[in-house]
Amino acid sequence: MFRPVLGIIGGGQLGSLLASAAKSIDIKTVILCDDNDAPAKHFADEFIHGEYNDENTLKKFLYKSDIITYEFENIPFLTLKTLESSKKVIPKPEINRVIQNRLFEKDFVNKCNLRTTMYQHIKSKNDLEASNFFPGLLKTCTLGYDGKGQYKLNNKEDIDNFNIDYSNEYIIEKFVNLKKEISVVLTRFGHQRYEIYDPIENVHEDQILKFSYLPAIIDDQIRDKSKEWASILAEELDYIGTMCVEFFIDKNDNLYVNEIAPRVHNSGHLTLNAYNISQFENHIRAVCGLEKIKIERQYDAKMINLIGSQINEYRGKKLNENEYFYDYLKKEIKEKRKMGHLTILNKKD
Ligand code: AMP
């Protein structure tokens, strides 16, 4: 059977885990990354270093790849369109264009009649001063992640306490009193053809994911609703591959869509050990048109992100039988940088 070579844009830990999963099912990968020290270099069959808008780099990448996918969303639309003119790019570039902009993303979710937090487009200081979405979070429309480009504004007086760069566009989001945060990871193979993982409960520290728990401890109604909403979004986007929908649950048990990630997701790392088929393998299966296999959860699990120097404690440490340590092999330890993760499995309840 024909096995395509999969081109992956982005060489971070998600690219590494995708490349490893591909290898396990006999799919070769070529990674394109603008960082020559990218960790995925250690895991992929081939690695191309270059800028994402460099014509020659893209040509080389196209020549080596049969199908192209990506592991992060902040890729220039033009790059994806250029690649799409000669090879299949999955998920489609148009999906990425909507999701990489918080305003477009939230408008899209509302068009699907699903609830988001209340938000308002902010194009200037005047807009912000006229807003009544306080207490709120001001977030850049593009390029923010892990709390980067975000300001917590308790009231209008707070506006001048931050050095806000008004050359960016923002949204301000009403602050939600959170009871829990959960995510739903799913893989869509085609029209109404899904594998949906059980909702995962997520705990953030400093707006960075720290712990994930599988399954999330939530009532059945919320569990079913979150899975249904995630599949409505995937169907509306005509999405192919693995994606993740992050949700908020407030103190009154209202569910809100927070974000969509058009890619494999950090909260889904525990699928590597807790399921028969991980989110990574499923992404590759869907994108490369391979067989869809019914997923089965085999364990309950907890995942701990190892951030900055926390990785040191685990390098060389003897692990228990139910513990799985992943070192992303990043060249430099940096504060707030995700360096690796640990998954601990438990018997299913
Ligand atoms: P985001 O980058 O939008 O996913 O935000 C990162 C984290 O900040 C979320 O996972 C929440 O823990 C917190 N957060 C973001 N927006 C809100 C909000 N509107 N209300 C309460 N907490 C929020």
Residues whose N, C-alpha, C, O or C-beta is under 5 A from the ligand:
A	BS01	AMP	T117 L137 D146 G147 E173 K174 F175 V176 H204 Q207 E259
